[in-house]
Amino acid sequence: MKILHICAYTWAIGGPAKMIFDHTRVHAAEGHQVTILTPISADDVIYDTAPGVVVVPVPRHWFSRFFPEFSVGLWQYLQKHGNDFDLIHVHGLWHFGSVAP
């Protein structure tokens, strides 16, 4: 199964990134193809990943000050690759990533 996680996946986020790490570690160990799509700012540091997990960083847009995690790159990635995944797991109810798919 191909699984996409959409979330903020940086050290600044803290707890949610650790929970996503744990989810993706288990899925990858079970043989699933796992990708994390994450909006980032220039000074963000990506959280560690489990073996076999791919992280796709996309730049946050300045508009994310008003609409959390808004990213044109995230939208473009989903337009191009969204149908490639069997499951899209969205982390964050009030973020752009929850409405973009």
N, CA, C and O atoms as a GROMACS GRO file, in nm:
protein
  404
    1MET      N    1   0.084  -0.117   0.000
    1MET     CA    2   0.000   0.000   0.000
    1MET      C    3   0.089   0.124   0.000
    1MET      O    4   0.193   0.126   0.065
    2LYS      N    5   0.047   0.226  -0.074
    2LYS     CA    6   0.119   0.353  -0.076
    2LYS      C    7   0.043   0.451   0.014
    2LYS      O    8  -0.074   0.481  -0.008
    3ILE      N    9   0.114   0.501   0.117
    3ILE     CA   10   0.054   0.586   0.218
    3ILE      C   11   0.121   0.723   0.216
    3ILE      O   12   0.244   0.733   0.217
    4LEU      N   13   0.040   0.828   0.214
    4LEU     CA   14   0.089   0.965   0.221
    4LEU      C   15   0.041   1.028   0.351
    4LEU      O   16  -0.078   1.027   0.382
    5HIS      N   17   0.136   1.082   0.428
    5HIS     CA   18   0.104   1.159   0.548
    5HIS      C   19   0.124   1.306   0.513
    5HIS      O   20   0.228   1.345   0.461
    6ILE      N   21   0.024   1.388   0.542
    6ILE     CA   22   0.036   1.532   0.522
    6ILE      C   23   0.040   1.597   0.660
    6ILE      O   24  -0.055   1.585   0.738
    7CYS      N   25   0.150   1.666   0.688
    7CYS     CA   26   0.166   1.722   0.822
    7CYS      C   27   0.285   1.817   0.826
    7CYS      O   28   0.369   1.818   0.737
    8ALA      N   29   0.288   1.897   0.932
    8ALA     CA   30   0.409   1.972   0.964
    8ALA      C   31   0.503   1.871   1.029
    8ALA      O   32   0.469   1.811   1.131
    9TYR      N   33   0.620   1.852   0.972
    9TYR     CA   34   0.710   1.747   1.020
    9TYR      C   35   0.848   1.806   1.049
    9TYR      O   36   0.948   1.770   0.988
   10THR      N   37   0.849   1.898   1.145
   10THR     CA   38   0.975   1.963   1.181
   10THR      C   39   0.995   1.954   1.332
   10THR      O   40   0.903   1.925   1.408
   11TRP      N   41   1.118   1.980   1.374
   11TRP     CA   42   1.151   1.977   1.517
   11TRP      C   43   1.070   2.082   1.594
   11TRP      O   44   1.040   2.062   1.711
   12ALA      N   45   1.034   2.192   1.529
   12ALA     CA   46   0.958   2.298   1.597
   12ALA      C   47   0.819   2.249   1.639
   12ALA      O   48   0.762   2.301   1.735
   13ILE      N   49   0.765   2.151   1.569
   13ILE     CA   50   0.631   2.102   1.598
   13ILE      C   51   0.632   2.012   1.721
   13ILE      O   52   0.538   2.014   1.800
   14GLY      N   53   0.738   1.933   1.738
   14GLY     CA   54   0.751   1.850   1.858
   14GLY      C   55   0.668   1.723   1.856
   14GLY      O   56   0.690   1.636   1.772
   15GLY      N   57   0.573   1.711   1.949
   15GLY     CA   58   0.496   1.589   1.972
   15GLY      C   59   0.431   1.527   1.850
   15GLY      O   60   0.447   1.407   1.829
   16PRO      N   61   0.358   1.603   1.767
   16PRO     CA   62   0.296   1.542   1.649
   16PRO      C   63   0.398   1.474   1.556
   16PRO      O   64   0.370   1.367   1.502
   17ALA      N   65   0.513   1.535   1.538
   17ALA     CA   66   0.614   1.474   1.451
   17ALA      C   67   0.661   1.340   1.507
   17ALA      O   68   0.685   1.247   1.430
   18LYS      N   69   0.674   1.328   1.638
   18LYS     CA   70   0.714   1.201   1.700
   18LYS      C   71   0.608   1.095   1.677
   18LYS      O   72   0.640   0.979   1.648
   19MET      N   73   0.482   1.133   1.690
   19MET     CA   74   0.372   1.038   1.666
   19MET      C   75   0.370   0.993   1.520
   19MET      O   76   0.346   0.876   1.491
   20ILE      N   77   0.394   1.085   1.428
   20ILE     CA   78   0.398   1.052   1.286
   20ILE      C   79   0.518   0.962   1.257
   20ILE      O   80   0.509   0.868   1.178
   21PHE      N   81   0.632   0.989   1.322
   21PHE     CA   82   0.748   0.902   1.309
   21PHE      C   83   0.711   0.759   1.348
   21PHE      O   84   0.743   0.664   1.276
   22ASP      N   85   0.642   0.743   1.460
   22ASP     CA   86   0.604   0.610   1.506
   22ASP      C   87   0.509   0.541   1.408
   22ASP      O   88   0.526   0.423   1.378
   23HIS      N   89   0.411   0.613   1.358
   23HIS     CA   90   0.318   0.556   1.257
   23HIS      C   91   0.393   0.509   1.134
   23HIS      O   92   0.377   0.396   1.089
   24THR      N   93   0.476   0.598   1.080
   24THR     CA   94   0.544   0.566   0.954
   24THR      C   95   0.646   0.455   0.972
   24THR      O   96   0.668   0.376   0.880
   25ARG      N   97   0.709   0.448   1.088
   25ARG     CA   98   0.806   0.341   1.115
   25ARG      C   99   0.739   0.205   1.106
   25ARG      O  100   0.792   0.112   1.045
   26VAL      N  101   0.621   0.193   1.167
   26VAL     CA  102   0.548   0.067   1.166
   26VAL      C  103   0.501   0.034   1.023
   26VAL      O  104   0.516  -0.080   0.978
   27HIS      N  105   0.447   0.132   0.954
   27HIS     CA  106   0.399   0.107   0.817
   27HIS      C  107   0.512   0.066   0.724
   27HIS      O  108   0.498  -0.028   0.645
   28ALA      N  109   0.625   0.135   0.733
   28ALA     CA  110   0.739   0.101   0.647
   28ALA      C  111   0.792  -0.039   0.680
   28ALA      O  112   0.829  -0.114   0.589
   29ALA      N  113   0.796  -0.075   0.808
   29ALA     CA  114   0.843  -0.208   0.847
   29ALA      C  115   0.751  -0.318   0.796
   29ALA      O  116   0.794  -0.431   0.774
   30GLU      N  117   0.624  -0.284   0.777
   30GLU     CA  118   0.528  -0.381   0.723
   30GLU      C  119   0.534  -0.389   0.570
   30GLU      O  120   0.460  -0.466   0.510
   31GLY      N  121   0.622  -0.311   0.508
   31GLY     CA  122   0.641  -0.317   0.365
   31GLY      C  123   0.563  -0.215   0.283
   31GLY      O  124   0.565  -0.219   0.160
   32HIS      N  125   0.496  -0.123   0.351
   32HIS     CA  126   0.422  -0.020   0.279
   32HIS      C  127   0.518   0.089   0.231
   32HIS      O  128   0.621   0.114   0.293
   33GLN      N  129   0.482   0.155   0.121
   33GLN     CA  130   0.558   0.270   0.073
   33GLN      C  131   0.500   0.392   0.143
   33GLN      O  132   0.382   0.423   0.129
   34VAL      N  133   0.584   0.462   0.219
   34VAL     CA  134   0.537   0.572   0.302
   34VAL      C  135   0.607   0.701   0.262
   34VAL      O  136   0.729   0.707   0.249
   35THR      N  137   0.525   0.805   0.243
   35THR     CA  138   0.575   0.938   0.209
   35THR      C  139   0.515   1.038   0.307
   35THR      O  140   0.398   1.028   0.343
   36ILE      N  141   0.596   1.134   0.348
   36ILE     CA  142   0.549   1.244   0.433
   36ILE      C  143   0.561   1.372   0.351
   36ILE      O  144   0.670   1.408   0.306
   37LEU      N  145   0.450   1.440   0.332
   37LEU     CA  146   0.446   1.568   0.261
   37LEU      C  147   0.434   1.677   0.366
   37LEU      O  148   0.336   1.683   0.441
   38THR      N  149   0.534   1.765   0.373
   38THR     CA  150   0.538   1.863   0.481
   38THR      C  151   0.574   2.003   0.432
   38THR      O  152   0.675   2.020   0.364
   39PRO      N  153   0.492   2.102   0.468
   39PRO     CA  154   0.532   2.240   0.442
   39PRO      C  155   0.642   2.282   0.539
   39PRO      O  156   0.636   2.249   0.657
   40ILE      N  157   0.741   2.353   0.489
   40ILE     CA  158   0.851   2.398   0.576
   40ILE      C  159   0.884   2.544   0.548
   40ILE      O  160   0.856   2.597   0.440
   41SER      N  161   0.943   2.607   0.646
   41SER     CA  162   0.998   2.742   0.631
   41SER      C  163   1.149   2.729   0.616
   41SER      O  164   1.206   2.622   0.640
   42ALA      N  165   1.212   2.836   0.575
   42ALA     CA  166   1.356   2.832   0.546
   42ALA      C  167   1.441   2.783   0.662
   42ALA      O  168   1.541   2.715   0.640
   43ASP      N  169   1.405   2.815   0.785
   43ASP     CA  170   1.488   2.778   0.900
   43ASP      C  171   1.442   2.650   0.971
   43ASP      O  172   1.497   2.615   1.076
   44ASP      N  173   1.343   2.581   0.918
   44ASP     CA  174   1.294   2.458   0.979
   44ASP      C  175   1.393   2.343   0.962
   44ASP      O  176   1.466   2.336   0.863
   45VAL      N  177   1.394   2.255   1.059
   45VAL     CA  178   1.475   2.133   1.053
   45VAL      C  179   1.379   2.016   1.050
   45VAL      O  180   1.295   2.001   1.140
   46ILE      N  181   1.390   1.932   0.948
   46ILE     CA  182   1.303   1.816   0.932
   46ILE      C  183   1.330   1.716   1.045
   46ILE      O  184   1.446   1.690   1.079
   47TYR      N  185   1.225   1.661   1.100
   47TYR     CA  186   1.234   1.559   1.205
   47TYR      C  187   1.296   1.432   1.144
   47TYR      O  188   1.288   1.412   1.023
   48ASP      N  189   1.356   1.348   1.227
   48ASP     CA  190   1.413   1.222   1.180
   48ASP      C  191   1.306   1.137   1.112
   48ASP      O  192   1.187   1.153   1.140
   49THR      N  193   1.349   1.047   1.023
   49THR     CA  194   1.255   0.955   0.959
   49THR      C  195   1.299   0.811   0.981
   49THR      O  196   1.416   0.783   1.006
   50ALA      N  197   1.204   0.724   0.973
   50ALA     CA  198   1.233   0.581   0.984
   50ALA      C  199   1.291   0.533   0.852
   50ALA      O  200   1.269   0.596   0.748
   51PRO      N  201   1.366   0.423   0.853
   51PRO     CA  202   1.421   0.369   0.728
   51PRO      C  203   1.310   0.342   0.626
   51PRO      O  204   1.207   0.283   0.658
   52GLY      N  205   1.334   0.386   0.504
   52GLY     CA  206   1.240   0.363   0.395
   52GLY      C  207   1.132   0.468   0.380
   52GLY      O  208   1.055   0.463   0.284
   53VAL      N  209   1.125   0.563   0.471
   53VAL     CA  210   1.023   0.668   0.463
   53VAL      C  211   1.081   0.787   0.387
   53VAL      O  212   1.191   0.833   0.414
   54VAL      N  213   1.004   0.836   0.290
   54VAL     CA  214   1.045   0.949   0.207
   54VAL      C  215   0.977   1.076   0.258
   54VAL      O  216   0.856   1.076   0.282
   55VAL      N  217   1.053   1.183   0.274
   55VAL     CA  218   0.997   1.312   0.312
   55VAL      C  219   1.004   1.406   0.192
   55VAL      O  220   1.109   1.422   0.130
   56VAL      N  221   0.889   1.466   0.160
   56VAL     CA  222   0.882   1.563   0.052
   56VAL      C  223   0.854   1.700   0.115
   56VAL      O  224   0.740   1.730   0.150
   57PRO      N  225   0.958   1.783   0.130
   57PRO     CA  226   0.937   1.916   0.185
   57PRO      C  227   0.892   2.013   0.076
   57PRO      O  228   0.946   2.014  -0.034
   58VAL      N  229   0.793   2.094   0.109
   58VAL     CA  230   0.746   2.198   0.017
   58VAL      C  231   0.745   2.330   0.094
   58VAL      O  232   0.712   2.331   0.212
   59PRO      N  233   0.781   2.440   0.030
   59PRO     CA  234   0.789   2.565   0.104
   59PRO      C  235   0.653   2.619   0.147
   59PRO      O  236   0.555   2.614   0.072
   60ARG      N  237   0.650   2.670   0.270
   60ARG     CA  238   0.530   2.740   0.316
   60ARG      C  239   0.520   2.872   0.241
   60ARG      O  240   0.621   2.932   0.204
   61HIS      N  241   0.400   2.916   0.220
   61HIS     CA  242   0.372   3.045   0.158
   61HIS      C  243   0.356   3.149   0.269
   61HIS      O  244   0.322   3.113   0.382
   62TRP      N  245   0.381   3.275   0.240
   62TRP     CA  246   0.365   3.380   0.342
   62TRP      C  247   0.222   3.382   0.396
   62TRP      O  248   0.200   3.426   0.509
   63PHE      N  249   0.126   3.335   0.316
   63PHE     CA  250  -0.013   3.334   0.358
   63PHE      C  251  -0.039   3.236   0.473
   63PHE      O  252  -0.146   3.238   0.534
   64SER      N  253   0.059   3.151   0.502
   64SER     CA  254   0.041   3.055   0.612
   64SER      C  255   0.034   3.125   0.748
   64SER      O  256  -0.002   3.062   0.848
   65ARG      N  257   0.067   3.253   0.753
   65ARG     CA  258   0.045   3.330   0.876
   65ARG      C  259  -0.104   3.340   0.908
   65ARG      O  260  -0.142   3.354   1.024
   66PHE      N  261  -0.187   3.333   0.804
   66PHE     CA  262  -0.331   3.345   0.820
   66PHE      C  263  -0.403   3.211   0.808
   66PHE      O  264  -0.506   3.189   0.872
   67PHE      N  265  -0.350   3.122   0.726
   67PHE     CA  266  -0.407   2.989   0.705
   67PHE      C  267  -0.294   2.889   0.728
   67PHE      O  268  -0.212   2.867   0.639
   68PRO      N  269  -0.289   2.828   0.849
   68PRO     CA  270  -0.173   2.745   0.887
   68PRO      C  271  -0.132   2.642   0.782
   68PRO      O  272  -0.216   2.572   0.724
   69GLU      N  273  -0.004   2.636   0.760
   69GLU     CA  274   0.061   2.539   0.671
   69GLU      C  275   0.023   2.558   0.524
   69GLU      O  276   0.037   2.464   0.445
   70PHE      N  277  -0.024   2.676   0.486
   70PHE     CA  278  -0.058   2.699   0.346
   70PHE      C  279   0.067   2.689   0.260
   70PHE      O  280   0.171   2.748   0.291
   71SER      N  281   0.056   2.614   0.152
   71SER     CA  282   0.170   2.592   0.064
   71SER      C  283   0.121   2.564  -0.078
   71SER      O  284   0.045   2.469  -0.102
   72VAL      N  285   0.164   2.647  -0.170
   72VAL     CA  286   0.132   2.623  -0.311
   72VAL      C  287   0.197   2.493  -0.356
   72VAL      O  288   0.138   2.418  -0.434
   73GLY      N  289   0.319   2.467  -0.309
   73GLY     CA  290   0.390   2.345  -0.344
   73GLY      C  291   0.316   2.220  -0.298
   73GLY      O  292   0.317   2.118  -0.368
   74LEU      N  293   0.252   2.226  -0.181
   74LEU     CA  294   0.173   2.114  -0.132
   74LEU      C  295   0.057   2.088  -0.228
   74LEU      O  296   0.031   1.974  -0.266
   75TRP      N  297  -0.013   2.194  -0.266
   75TRP     CA  298  -0.124   2.183  -0.360
   75TRP      C  299  -0.077   2.122  -0.493
   75TRP      O  300  -0.141   2.032  -0.547
   76GLN      N  301   0.034   2.171  -0.545
   76GLN     CA  302   0.086   2.122  -0.672
   76GLN      C  303   0.127   1.975  -0.663
   76GLN      O  304   0.103   1.898  -0.755
   77TYR      N  305   0.188   1.937  -0.552
   77TYR     CA  306   0.228   1.798  -0.533
   77TYR      C  307   0.104   1.708  -0.535
   77TYR      O  308   0.103   1.603  -0.600
   78LEU      N  309   0.000   1.750  -0.462
   78LEU     CA  310  -0.123   1.669  -0.459
   78LEU      C  311  -0.190   1.661  -0.595
   78LEU      O  312  -0.245   1.557  -0.631
   79GLN      N  313  -0.187   1.769  -0.670
   79GLN     CA  314  -0.246   1.767  -0.803
   79GLN      C  315  -0.173   1.667  -0.893
   79GLN      O  316  -0.235   1.598  -0.973
   80LYS      N  317  -0.043   1.661  -0.879
   80LYS     CA  318   0.038   1.574  -0.964
   80LYS      C  319   0.043   1.430  -0.914
   80LYS      O  320   0.042   1.337  -0.996
   81HIS      N  321   0.049   1.409  -0.782
   81HIS     CA  322   0.073   1.275  -0.727
   81HIS      C  323  -0.037   1.222  -0.635
   81HIS      O  324  -0.029   1.107  -0.592
   82GLY      N  325  -0.137   1.301  -0.605
   82GLY     CA  326  -0.240   1.260  -0.509
   82GLY      C  327  -0.305   1.126  -0.540
   82GLY      O  328  -0.330   1.048  -0.449
   83ASN      N  329  -0.332   1.100  -0.665
   83ASN     CA  330  -0.397   0.975  -0.703
   83ASN      C  331  -0.303   0.855  -0.703
   83ASN      O  332  -0.347   0.742  -0.725
   84ASP      N  333  -0.175   0.877  -0.679
   84ASP     CA  334  -0.078   0.768  -0.672
   84ASP      C  335  -0.086   0.692  -0.540
   84ASP      O  336  -0.030   0.583  -0.527
   85PHE      N  337  -0.156   0.749  -0.441
   85PHE     CA  338  -0.159   0.691  -0.308
   85PHE      C  339  -0.289   0.618  -0.281
   85PHE      O  340  -0.396   0.658  -0.327
   86ASP      N  341  -0.279   0.509  -0.206
   86ASP     CA  342  -0.397   0.433  -0.164
   86ASP      C  343  -0.463   0.496  -0.043
   86ASP      O  344  -0.584   0.485  -0.024
   87LEU      N  345  -0.383   0.564   0.040
   87LEU     CA  346  -0.433   0.623   0.163
   87LEU      C  347  -0.362   0.756   0.186
   87LEU      O  348  -0.239   0.764   0.176
   88ILE      N  349  -0.439   0.861   0.216
   88ILE     CA  350  -0.381   0.989   0.254
   88ILE      C  351  -0.425   1.016   0.397
   88ILE      O  352  -0.543   1.031   0.427
   89HIS      N  353  -0.325   1.022   0.486
   89HIS     CA  354  -0.351   1.045   0.629
   89HIS      C  355  -0.317   1.191   0.658
   89HIS      O  356  -0.201   1.231   0.650
   90VAL      N  357  -0.418   1.268   0.692
   90VAL     CA  358  -0.400   1.411   0.719
   90VAL      C  359  -0.389   1.432   0.870
   90VAL      O  360  -0.473   1.385   0.947
   91HIS      N  361  -0.284   1.502   0.911
   91HIS     CA  362  -0.261   1.532   1.052
   91HIS      C  363  -0.283   1.681   1.073
   91HIS      O  364  -0.202   1.762   1.028
   92GLY      N  365  -0.388   1.718   1.138
   92GLY     CA  366  -0.415   1.858   1.166
   92GLY      C  367  -0.548   1.902   1.105
   92GLY      O  368  -0.561   1.910   0.983
   93LEU      N  369  -0.642   1.929   1.188
   93LEU     CA  370  -0.776   1.963   1.143
   93LEU      C  371  -0.785   2.101   1.081
   93LEU      O  372  -0.857   2.119   0.982
   94TRP      N  373  -0.716   2.198   1.134
   94TRP     CA  374  -0.732   2.337   1.090
   94TRP      C  375  -0.620   2.383   0.999
   94TRP      O  376  -0.594   2.503   0.991
   95HIS      N  377  -0.553   2.294   0.933
   95HIS     CA  378  -0.440   2.330   0.845
   95HIS      C  379  -0.480   2.315   0.700
   95HIS      O  380  -0.578   2.247   0.667
   96PHE      N  381  -0.404   2.380   0.613
   96PHE     CA  382  -0.428   2.372   0.469
   96PHE      C  383  -0.424   2.228   0.421
   96PHE      O  384  -0.501   2.190   0.333
   97GLY      N  385  -0.336   2.148   0.477
   97GLY     CA  386  -0.325   2.008   0.438
   97GLY      C  387  -0.450   1.926   0.463
   97GLY      O  388  -0.464   1.818   0.406
   98SER      N  389  -0.540   1.974   0.546
   98SER     CA  390  -0.663   1.900   0.571
   98SER      C  391  -0.772   1.928   0.468
   98SER      O  392  -0.866   1.850   0.454
   99VAL      N  393  -0.759   2.037   0.395
   99VAL     CA  394  -0.857   2.067   0.291
   99VAL      C  395  -0.805   2.047   0.150
   99VAL      O  396  -0.883   2.027   0.057
  100ALA      N  397  -0.674   2.051   0.133
  100ALA     CA  398  -0.615   2.039  -0.001
  100ALA      C  399  -0.645   1.907  -0.071
  100ALA      O  400  -0.673   1.908  -0.191
  101PRO      N  401  -0.641   1.792  -0.002
  101PRO     CA  402  -0.671   1.667  -0.074
  101PRO      C  403  -0.814   1.661  -0.123
  101PRO      O  404  -0.855   1.563  -0.185
   0.00000   0.00000   0.00000
